[in-house]
């Protein structure tokens, strides 16, 4: 099931499901079941009712799905991210064949970074090295506090896509990454959440990024150092994960040709992150003055 936050006929944001039809996707309103997707995910009865409605729906009588009406699928209380979680992706100067780290490298993106799937990312004035990172984002569905490794995946509400936009110049200026990761709108999220029944193995997904029509990243989640289950288990020992929270699982290293020809993001650029079994998220980048016009 694909869950979205959708602009309803009254203009307000409502939870909905995307239903496949012979003539394209349609949208099924679920606003009578829950006030938001993050309210729907932990409510077993409402979630079951939503599944029944999707299974019984006649797409021909549903409104045509309008991607422009999408907001971020959830509004997370926390966005937790991993650095260097794919084998071969290491800090500058580190041997990519070195032993795996013992623990995940965790950082946060603050609430101001959240952006919907159609919102352009504004390149801050003076930014000289803005970059993209395409990632599988895990959406927490049930409260997770000190959960076991064996039970960790039971707390997953679904999977979506996050572009961990980063200002490398600011990131390199300090040992902590916050100022390089947390400019306004630097976490485009979406377009939807795919529930776990449609993603049977989160460690078997292909993550790709396309820029200027060229694939710059292509690597399977089978090569991550820390699995989704381990990361949820690990994080929940320290802080409580709540429904709607996002755990973004890191980005692969760019392909060698892309590294050699890489240039910072600029006004008018677009980047598409596509992940097998989930979908794709395209983000457009604009200069600050364009956004203010």
Secondary structure, 3 states (H helix, E strand, C coil): CEEEEEECCCCCEEEEEEEEECCEEEEEECCCCCCCHHHHHCCHHHHHHHHHHHHHCCHHHCEECCHHHEECCCCCCCEEEEECCECCCCCCCCCCCCCCCCCCEEEEECHHHEECCCCCEEECCCCCCEECCEEEEEEECCCECCCCCCCHHHHEEEEEEEEECEEHHHHHCCCCCHHHHCCCCCEEEEEEEECHHHCCCCCCCEEEEEECCEEEEEEEHHHECCCHHHHHHHHHCCCCECCCCEEECCCCCCCHHHHHHCCCCCCCCEEEEEECCCEEEEEEEEEHHHHHC
